[in-house]
Amino acid sequence: MGILERFGTIMKANINALLDKAEDPAKMIDQYLIDMKESLATVKKETVNIMAVEKKAETDFRENKAEIEKFKSLAEKAVKAGEDDDARVFIKKYKDLEAVSATLESNLAAATDNATKMKEMHNKLVSDISELENRKAQIKSTVSIAKAVEKVNKIGDPLSKASEIGSKFSDMESKANERLNRAQAASELNSEIGDAADKLAKSYGTATDSDIDAELERLKAGL
């Protein structure tokens, strides 16, 4: 397919739409850049050739017009001079030139159209390549940020685990303190019970001498 036959495809290409549909925009950008730079190199080369063709077509057309005007002027001079035979020669010449004038004009129009298309393709490719380069830079920046975030997340994982371990130690410490508190409370309660018994015994007084003597006699009687 010639480069001009690709005019419609190149001009209709929507880079942003293509990238938005791509599964891996970064990879697609690299491939598009390769393809477009190759196309741009071809377009530049062909544009020079087609512009040269346009220039030649323009020169041919203008020279033909100038020749027509020249022989028309000579025919008029021959008529004025009464040289009809000479006038007929000049008339025949410019008529022949007029016959090819339409073809030369058509060739010029086609060459101009082709040159215009080539310039449009060139500009479109330059614009698309610039857009792709910008998108590539944006994607690289986004990837860099993503990598930085991933690193932060990786650092956050052990911190999270440390926090979790700390929380578990805190729970264990809380449970240990609770157990200690209960043990102390039980000890205090037992102490209070013992103290109460002692106090109650004191209220009944201690053993007297007569009590001791009576107990002694009871023991002797049993012997």
BAFI-3210 file (N, C-alpha, C; in Angstrom, 3 decimals, decimal comma, padded with zeros to 6 digits):
// residues 223
n [1|2|3|4|5|6|7|8|9|10|11|12|13|14|15|16|17|18|19|20|21|22|23|24|25|26|27|28|29|30|31|32|33|34|35|36|37|38|39|40|41|42|43|44|45|46|47|48|49|50|51|52|53|54|55|56|57|58|59|60|61|62|63|64|65|66|67|68|69|70|71|72|73|74|75|76|77|78|79|80|81|82|83|84|85|86|87|88|89|90|91|92|93|94|95|96|97|98|99|100|101|102|103|104|105|106|107|108|109|110|111|112|113|114|115|116|117|118|119|120|121|122|123|124|125|126|127|128|129|130|131|132|133|134|135|136|137|138|139|140|141|142|143|144|145|146|147|148|149|150|151|152|153|154|155|156|157|158|159|160|161|162|163|164|165|166|167|168|169|170|171|172|173|174|175|176|177|178|179|180|181|182|183|184|185|186|187|188|189|190|191|192|193|194|195|196|197|198|199|200|201|202|203|204|205|206|207|208|209|210|211|212|213|214|215|216|217|218|219|220|221|222|223]
n.u [000,853|000,645|001,989|000,222|-002,168|-002,621|-003,504|-006,142|-006,328|-004,231|-004,935|-007,353|-006,728|-006,979|-005,125|-005,360|-007,780|-007,145|-005,138|-006,559|-008,114|-006,296|-004,786|-002,318|-001,106|001,477|003,178|001,938|002,294|005,057|005,188|003,505|004,944|007,251|006,115|004,939|007,099|008,516|006,666|006,613|009,195|009,038|006,988|008,173|010,213|008,688|007,134|008,929|009,514|006,963|006,387|008,326|007,354|005,008|006,071|007,308|005,035|003,721|005,539|005,544|002,898|002,770|004,731|003,577|001,334|002,576|003,795|001,540|000,463|002,553|002,599|000,076|000,342|002,247|000,778|-001,160|000,468|001,378|-000,959|-001,548|000,551|-000,158|000,558|-000,776|-000,291|001,840|000,543|-001,321|000,369|001,290|-001,142|-001,939|000,062|-000,386|-002,884|-002,446|-000,934|-002,838|-004,462|-003,158|-003,066|-005,209|-004,746|-002,283|-003,011|-004,756|-002,948|-001,357|-003,194|-003,721|-001,165|-000,765|-002,803|-001,927|000,491|-000,459|-001,861|000,251|001,669|-000,218|-000,383|002,223|002,294|000,277|001,354|003,652|002,412|000,987|003,087|004,354|002,307|002,204|004,733|004,432|002,367|003,709|005,653|003,977|002,879|005,191|005,797|003,573|003,911|006,275|005,412|003,559|005,275|006,679|004,632|004,060|006,425|006,220|003,972|005,002|006,814|005,034|003,790|005,436|005,387|002,726|002,460|004,096|002,665|000,443|001,538|002,365|-000,105|-001,094|000,692|-000,041|-002,637|-002,059|-000,639|-002,603|-004,385|-002,746|-002,391|-004,991|-005,365|-003,516|-004,648|-006,990|-005,930|-004,722|-006,965|-008,312|-006,503|-006,579|-009,223|-009,213|-007,501|-008,994|-011,090|-009,731|-008,850|-011,275|-012,171|-010,284|-010,757|-013,332|-012,946|-011,499|-013,384|-014,724|-012,991|-009,954|-008,591|-009,031|-007,375|-008,848|-010,241|-008,207|-007,357|-009,605|-009,660|-007,350|-007,983|-009,922|-008,506|-006,871|-008,760|-009,447|-007,405]
n.v [-001,195|002,139|005,203|007,355|006,045|005,315|007,531|008,141|006,312|007,095|009,765|009,449|008,114|007,787|008,402|008,571|007,239|004,677|003,966|004,008|001,771|-000,226|-003,060|-003,013|-000,103|001,081|-000,717|-000,665|001,989|002,108|000,423|001,768|004,127|003,230|002,338|004,730|006,470|005,228|005,482|008,260|008,812|007,693|009,263|011,803|011,447|010,791|013,070|015,044|014,100|014,241|016,940|017,884|016,870|018,330|020,883|020,647|020,146|022,553|024,297|023,322|023,858|026,673|027,428|026,439|028,062|030,503|030,056|029,762|032,344|033,711|032,727|033,468|036,203|036,476|035,535|037,517|039,667|038,775|038,746|041,474|042,308|041,348|038,823|036,130|033,364|032,944|033,654|031,586|029,451|030,189|030,275|027,563|026,520|027,639|026,598|023,885|023,889|024,809|022,600|020,760|022,112|021,839|019,270|019,617|021,410|019,845|017,896|019,475|020,214|017,714|017,049|019,097|018,528|016,050|016,791|018,454|016,617|014,995|016,791|017,223|014,652|014,409|016,448|015,472|013,028|013,942|015,365|013,266|011,629|013,319|013,511|010,852|010,589|012,310|010,986|008,655|009,589|010,393|007,938|006,620|008,215|007,715|004,986|005,054|006,362|004,479|002,344|003,467|003,718|001,011|000,196|001,621|000,367|-002,194|-001,665|-000,926|-003,331|-004,984|-003,158|-003,142|-005,776|-005,678|-003,910|-005,468|-007,569|-006,128|-005,374|-007,853|-008,496|-006,476|-007,276|-009,676|-008,668|-007,192|-009,221|-010,615|-008,694|-008,494|-011,065|-010,974|-008,951|-010,237|-012,324|-010,857|-009,681|-011,945|-012,763|-010,611|-010,850|-013,348|-012,682|-010,780|-012,379|-014,048|-012,182|-011,345|-013,599|-013,800|-011,411|-011,886|-014,014|-012,811|-011,271|-012,944|-013,352|-014,592|-017,767|-018,413|-018,715|-020,425|-021,897|-023,323|-024,851|-026,437|-027,967|-029,371|-031,035|-032,579|-034,025|-035,561|-037,110|-038,825|-040,589]
n.w [000,000|-000,986|000,400|000,168|-000,053|002,481|003,694|004,703|006,845|008,540|009,109|010,399|012,654|016,116|018,677|021,517|021,984|021,081|022,896|025,280|025,018|025,055|026,638|027,804|027,950|028,072|026,697|024,190|023,445|022,959|020,705|018,908|018,639|017,349|014,906|013,953|013,728|011,745|009,674|009,510|008,619|006,074|005,008|005,035|003,134|000,829|000,665|-000,105|-002,675|-003,909|-003,674|-005,365|-007,755|-007,884|-008,155|-010,661|-012,242|-011,931|-013,106|-015,770|-016,460|-016,255|-018,130|-020,446|-020,605|-020,979|-023,472|-025,078|-024,903|-026,096|-028,812|-029,606|-029,575|-031,613|-033,771|-033,985|-034,646|-037,124|-038,574|-038,574|-040,061|-042,483|-043,115|-043,627|-043,916|-042,178|-039,860|-039,703|-039,074|-036,530|-035,178|-035,325|-033,724|-031,114|-030,644|-030,502|-028,201|-026,369|-026,340|-024,753|-022,453|-020,633|-019,665|-018,423|-016,436|-014,968|-014,100|-012,458|-010,464|-009,315|-008,386|-006,543|-004,725|-003,804|-002,619|-000,609|000,961|001,787|003,359|005,353|006,451|007,381|009,370|011,056|011,917|013,240|015,289|016,563|017,384|019,186|021,070|021,923|023,067|025,227|026,614|027,201|028,951|031,023|031,803|032,657|034,847|036,437|036,896|038,376|040,676|041,547|042,141|044,249|046,116|046,496|047,736|050,115|051,133|051,517|053,528|055,426|056,103|057,921|060,016|060,604|061,467|063,697|065,231|065,637|067,137|069,344|070,283|071,060|073,154|074,858|075,472|076,809|078,962|080,191|080,943|082,730|084,709|085,561|086,659|088,743|090,273|091,080|092,643|094,685|095,762|096,737|098,685|100,437|101,279|102,616|104,664|105,984|106,914|108,743|110,584|111,584|112,947|115,009|116,328|117,218|118,961|120,924|122,069|123,678|125,706|127,469|128,635|132,208|135,530|137,186|135,372|134,234|136,414|136,845|134,561|134,917|137,125|135,893|134,093|135,860|137,145|135,179|135,031]
ca.u [000,000|001,412|001,789|-000,986|-003,331|-002,796|-003,866|-007,342|-006,042|-003,369|-005,644|-008,467|-006,207|-007,151|-004,143|-005,865|-008,807|-006,451|-004,434|-007,547|-008,622|-005,185|-004,621|-001,032|-000,802|002,931|003,710|001,344|002,934|006,359|004,963|002,968|006,036|008,087|005,361|004,726|008,373|008,814|005,752|007,044|010,395|008,563|006,219|009,125|010,864|007,698|006,680|009,933|009,321|005,688|006,512|009,117|006,419|004,114|006,840|007,474|003,722|003,442|006,426|005,040|001,644|003,061|005,463|002,592|000,529|003,435|003,950|000,258|000,379|003,592|002,191|-001,097|000,864|002,888|-000,293|-001,749|001,436|001,404|-002,209|-001,381|001,542|-000,714|001,191|-001,764|000,303|002,583|-000,463|-001,880|001,368|001,268|-002,441|-001,856|000,959|-000,985|-004,029|-001,882|-000,553|-004,079|-005,014|-002,507|-003,137|-006,157|-004,081|-001,255|-003,712|-005,246|-001,779|-000,953|-004,186|-003,496|000,111|-000,985|-003,619|-001,056|001,458|-001,219|-002,121|001,506|001,976|-001,162|000,054|003,459|001,939|-000,497|002,282|004,480|001,542|000,707|004,325|004,531|001,295|002,628|005,888|003,883|001,656|004,727|006,248|002,968|002,778|006,409|005,656|002,567|004,537|007,235|004,627|002,997|006,356|006,959|003,529|004,251|007,505|005,665|003,078|005,839|007,347|003,890|003,423|006,063|004,905|001,398|002,663|004,649|001,540|-000,411|002,240|002,281|-001,472|-001,221|001,399|-000,866|-003,736|-001,493|-000,302|-003,878|-004,892|-001,871|-002,730|-006,313|-005,157|-002,837|-005,637|-007,901|-005,178|-004,575|-008,283|-008,583|-005,617|-007,117|-010,467|-008,838|-006,917|-010,089|-011,823|-008,908|-008,873|-012,615|-012,231|-009,450|-011,450|-014,492|-012,434|-011,081|-014,562|-015,119|-011,952|-008,959|-008,782|-008,632|-006,667|-009,813|-010,535|-007,047|-007,371|-010,706|-009,234|-006,326|-008,671|-010,634|-007,499|-006,441|-009,860|-009,469|-006,251]
ca.v [000,000|003,369|006,081|008,156|005,185|005,216|008,872|008,080|005,576|007,920|010,965|009,082|007,453|008,507|007,781|008,441|006,194|003,393|003,662|003,747|000,409|-001,188|-003,719|-002,544|001,142|001,341|-001,539|-000,193|003,262|001,808|-000,122|002,857|005,068|002,612|002,362|006,105|007,060|004,631|006,131|009,650|008,804|007,448|010,447|012,885|011,133|010,886|014,464|015,739|013,667|014,736|018,393|018,088|016,618|019,493|022,008|020,391|020,322|023,991|024,884|022,927|024,570|028,088|027,553|026,224|029,287|031,541|029,737|030,077|033,803|034,140|032,444|034,304|037,532|036,390|035,399|038,848|040,495|038,299|039,223|042,908|042,476|040,792|037,525|035,150|032,024|032,918|033,698|030,236|028,613|030,569|029,851|026,114|026,233|027,891|025,703|022,621|024,117|024,882|021,246|020,062|022,975|021,264|018,121|020,149|022,006|018,709|017,305|020,397|020,110|016,429|017,127|019,993|017,782|015,038|017,478|018,919|015,436|014,573|017,742|016,956|013,415|014,731|017,198|014,590|012,074|014,695|015,640|012,002|011,182|014,191|013,100|009,564|010,831|012,883|009,922|007,723|010,234|010,344|006,559|006,344|008,913|006,975|003,722|005,387|006,637|003,195|001,576|004,094|003,339|-000,404|000,121|002,098|-000,691|-003,287|-001,220|-000,895|-004,686|-005,344|-002,240|-003,629|-006,992|-005,252|-003,334|-006,592|-008,251|-005,232|-005,459|-009,148|-008,355|-005,612|-008,114|-010,597|-007,886|-006,837|-010,434|-010,897|-007,720|-008,875|-012,252|-010,509|-008,207|-011,208|-013,019|-009,925|-009,509|-013,165|-012,732|-009,610|-011,385|-014,367|-011,977|-010,130|-013,433|-014,444|-011,084|-011,324|-014,705|-013,420|-010,359|-012,491|-014,828|-011,888|-010,726|-013,924|-013,352|-015,662|-018,750|-017,928|-019,705|-021,424|-022,779|-024,187|-025,803|-027,384|-028,854|-030,243|-032,018|-033,482|-034,908|-036,476|-038,051|-039,783|-041,494]
ca.w [000,000|-001,052|001,552|-000,028|000,174|003,939|004,167|005,532|008,084|009,393|009,530|011,288|013,855|017,382|019,556|022,885|022,001|020,937|024,142|026,326|024,828|025,157|027,934|028,329|027,223|027,989|025,612|022,941|023,112|022,346|019,365|018,083|018,355|016,316|013,639|013,490|013,316|010,434|008,726|009,358|007,768|004,700|004,597|004,740|001,858|-000,248|000,566|-000,928|-004,065|-004,431|-003,818|-006,582|-008,869|-007,924|-008,697|-012,095|-012,871|-011,939|-014,115|-017,088|-016,715|-016,481|-019,394|-021,520|-020,693|-021,557|-024,892|-025,741|-025,025|-027,058|-030,188|-029,890|-029,895|-032,931|-034,761|-034,135|-035,381|-038,518|-039,202|-038,788|-041,139|-043,707|-043,351|-043,178|-043,811|-040,911|-038,792|-039,567|-038,374|-035,115|-034,623|-035,159|-032,594|-029,806|-030,498|-030,020|-026,804|-025,592|-026,237|-023,628|-021,266|-019,669|-019,033|-017,528|-015,293|-014,178|-013,443|-011,390|-009,388|-008,648|-007,676|-005,400|-003,768|-003,192|-001,756|000,559|001,793|002,393|004,432|006,438|007,092|008,102|010,571|011,937|012,523|014,191|016,435|017,261|018,035|020,345|022,045|022,469|023,939|026,455|027,327|027,699|030,125|032,080|032,270|033,421|036,119|037,205|037,313|039,434|041,884|041,980|042,758|045,539|047,007|046,816|048,716|051,385|051,617|052,010|054,813|056,328|056,512|059,200|061,044|060,968|062,247|064,981|065,949|066,024|068,218|070,492|070,788|071,749|074,424|075,692|075,965|077,789|080,154|080,818|081,582|083,868|085,750|086,086|087,500|089,948|091,065|091,699|093,687|095,793|096,381|097,509|099,851|101,359|101,832|103,606|105,796|106,711|107,618|109,888|111,539|112,214|113,915|116,151|117,067|117,875|120,075|121,982|122,748|124,699|126,725|127,448|129,723|133,557|136,360|137,671|134,232|134,085|137,538|136,638|133,466|135,485|137,946|134,994|133,542|136,919|137,391|134,066|135,131]
c.u [000,883|001,071|000,531|-002,257|-003,612|-003,241|-005,049|-007,080|-005,244|-004,139|-006,776|-007,994|-006,364|-006,280|-004,690|-006,898|-008,162|-005,759|-005,398|-008,093|-007,548|-005,090|-003,338|-000,606|000,688|003,553|003,228|001,989|004,257|006,187|004,443|004,071|006,951|007,406|005,252|006,015|008,824|007,950|006,185|008,264|010,000|007,836|007,152|009,776|009,905|007,199|007,640|009,729|008,061|005,713|007,336|008,245|005,474|004,822|007,010|006,158|003,371|004,282|005,918|003,784|001,910|003,798|004,525|001,752|001,333|003,633|002,682|000,161|001,387|003,135|000,910|-000,640|001,516|001,846|-000,925|-000,815|001,470|000,170|-002,077|-000,411|001,035|-000,105|000,277|-001,176|001,077|001,607|-001,062|-000,916|001,334|-000,033|-002,443|-001,018|000,254|-002,236|-003,564|-001,498|-001,778|-004,683|-004,414|-002,591|-004,051|-005,527|-003,034|-001,884|-004,239|-004,101|-001,323|-001,903|-003,976|-002,220|-000,009|-001,784|-002,775|-000,068|000,784|-001,482|-000,854|001,886|001,062|-000,773|001,297|003,138|001,179|000,431|003,179|003,686|001,286|001,935|004,588|003,565|001,693|003,799|005,412|003,182|002,645|005,358|005,285|002,870|003,996|006,325|004,686|003,145|005,516|006,523|004,060|004,050|006,689|005,897|003,677|005,352|007,012|004,769|003,878|006,441|006,242|003,510|004,088|005,630|003,545|001,513|003,190|003,546|000,635|000,200|002,165|000,908|-001,676|-000,522|000,591|-002,024|-003,237|-001,188|-001,562|-004,454|-004,070|-002,186|-004,066|-006,189|-004,509|-003,804|-006,579|-007,210|-005,027|-005,888|-008,631|-007,764|-006,145|-008,375|-010,170|-008,283|-007,997|-010,886|-011,067|-008,936|-010,198|-012,736|-011,440|-010,150|-012,611|-014,032|-012,054|-012,262|-015,068|-014,058|-011,009|-009,220|-008,249|-007,907|-007,605|-010,155|-009,402|-007,038|-008,446|-010,315|-008,202|-006,961|-009,374|-009,666|-007,020|-007,508|-009,914|-008,363|-006,580]
c.v [001,238|004,276|006,924|007,343|005,010|006,538|008,818|007,410|006,422|009,112|010,657|008,469|008,349|007,818|007,551|007,333|004,809|002,991|003,327|002,328|-000,649|-001,766|-003,251|-001,304|001,404|000,576|-001,021|001,116|003,015|001,297|000,949|003,838|004,526|002,720|003,778|006,774|006,498|005,294|007,567|009,744|008,610|008,668|011,598|012,678|011,324|012,318|015,270|015,393|014,273|016,252|018,732|017,882|017,800|020,694|021,876|020,628|021,801|024,692|024,588|023,717|026,045|028,308|027,366|027,482|030,402|031,320|030,075|031,575|034,327|033,932|033,172|035,699|037,554|036,277|036,756|039,767|040,101|038,778|040,706|043,185|041,927|039,463|036,418|033,741|031,877|032,882|032,310|029,304|028,886|030,129|028,337|025,757|026,475|027,050|024,331|022,739|024,183|023,487|020,486|020,869|022,385|020,081|018,585|020,763|020,915|018,046|018,149|020,288|018,818|016,460|018,001|019,287|016,743|015,662|017,963|017,761|014,978|015,497|017,510|015,685|013,655|015,414|016,335|013,603|012,746|014,961|014,383|011,492|012,010|013,803|011,788|009,724|011,392|011,825|008,935|008,282|010,179|008,943|006,197|006,981|008,179|005,672|003,963|005,630|005,342|002,359|002,133|003,711|001,878|-000,578|000,541|001,030|-001,860|-002,946|-001,254|-002,260|-005,086|-004,437|-002,687|-004,869|-006,643|-004,685|-004,431|-007,343|-007,426|-005,290|-006,745|-009,090|-007,522|-006,395|-009,058|-009,875|-007,530|-008,025|-010,781|-009,967|-008,061|-010,061|-011,869|-009,794|-009,152|-011,939|-012,132|-009,733|-010,708|-013,183|-011,770|-010,137|-012,429|-013,724|-011,350|-011,160|-013,863|-013,406|-011,068|-012,404|-014,366|-012,396|-010,941|-013,315|-013,945|-011,356|-011,681|-014,045|-014,532|-016,613|-018,211|-019,048|-020,806|-022,407|-023,785|-025,260|-026,866|-028,403|-029,840|-031,349|-033,047|-034,493|-035,958|-037,545|-039,129|-040,789|-042,692]
c.w [000,000|000,114|001,407|000,197|001,670|004,552|005,136|006,872|009,065|009,952|010,509|012,595|015,080|018,425|020,963|022,997|021,918|022,242|025,269|026,239|025,052|026,565|028,612|027,548|027,050|026,838|024,270|022,497|022,408|020,918|018,421|017,696|017,264|014,957|013,086|013,044|011,963|009,358|008,453|008,456|006,306|004,164|004,233|003,372|000,692|-000,436|-000,301|-002,402|-004,672|-004,588|-005,057|-007,817|-009,022|-008,556|-010,208|-012,846|-012,962|-013,008|-015,527|-017,453|-017,040|-017,825|-020,586|-021,726|-021,368|-023,055|-025,662|-025,979|-026,053|-028,499|-030,571|-030,306|-031,284|-034,035|-035,034|-034,945|-036,862|-039,261|-039,528|-039,935|-042,465|-044,083|-042,817|-043,016|-042,506|-039,719|-038,566|-038,814|-036,871|-034,437|-034,357|-033,928|-031,266|-029,565|-029,971|-028,540|-025,890|-025,377|-025,050|-022,325|-020,184|-018,913|-018,027|-016,266|-014,359|-013,409|-012,259|-010,200|-008,590|-007,818|-006,426|-004,312|-003,034|-002,217|-000,475|001,526|002,513|003,557|005,633|007,196|007,931|009,427|011,578|012,653|013,559|015,467|017,250|018,007|019,293|021,457|022,723|023,432|025,281|027,291|027,938|028,968|031,304|032,680|033,113|034,804|037,030|037,745|038,460|040,760|042,454|042,691|044,145|046,565|047,442|047,868|050,095|051,995|052,192|053,366|055,861|056,846|057,821|060,335|061,549|061,844|063,636|065,860|066,472|067,207|069,500|071,144|071,576|073,106|075,409|076,298|077,057|079,103|080,929|081,583|082,818|085,031|086,406|087,038|088,833|090,878|091,799|092,857|094,919|096,535|097,255|098,790|100,904|102,039|102,917|104,867|106,656|107,517|108,874|110,992|112,279|113,285|115,179|117,026|117,869|119,101|121,247|122,774|123,843|125,808|126,604|128,633|131,069|134,313|136,843|136,578|134,055|135,174|137,343|135,577|133,981|136,289|137,051|134,399|134,583|137,159|136,324|134,152|136,042]
res [m|g|i|l|e|r|f|g|t|i|m|k|a|n|i|n|a|l|l|d|k|a|e|d|p|a|k|m|i|d|q|y|l|i|d|m|k|e|s|l|a|t|v|k|k|e|t|v|n|i|m|a|v|e|k|k|a|e|t|d|f|r|e|n|k|a|e|i|e|k|f|k|s|l|a|e|k|a|v|k|a|g|e|d|d|d|a|r|v|f|i|k|k|y|k|d|l|e|a|v|s|a|t|l|e|s|n|l|a|a|a|t|d|n|a|t|k|m|k|e|m|h|n|k|l|v|s|d|i|s|e|l|e|n|r|k|a|q|i|k|s|t|v|s|i|a|k|a|v|e|k|v|n|k|i|g|d|p|l|s|k|a|s|e|i|g|s|k|f|s|d|m|e|s|k|a|n|e|r|l|n|r|a|q|a|a|s|e|l|n|s|e|i|g|d|a|a|d|k|l|a|k|s|y|g|t|a|t|d|s|d|i|d|a|e|l|e|r|l|k|a|g|l]
***
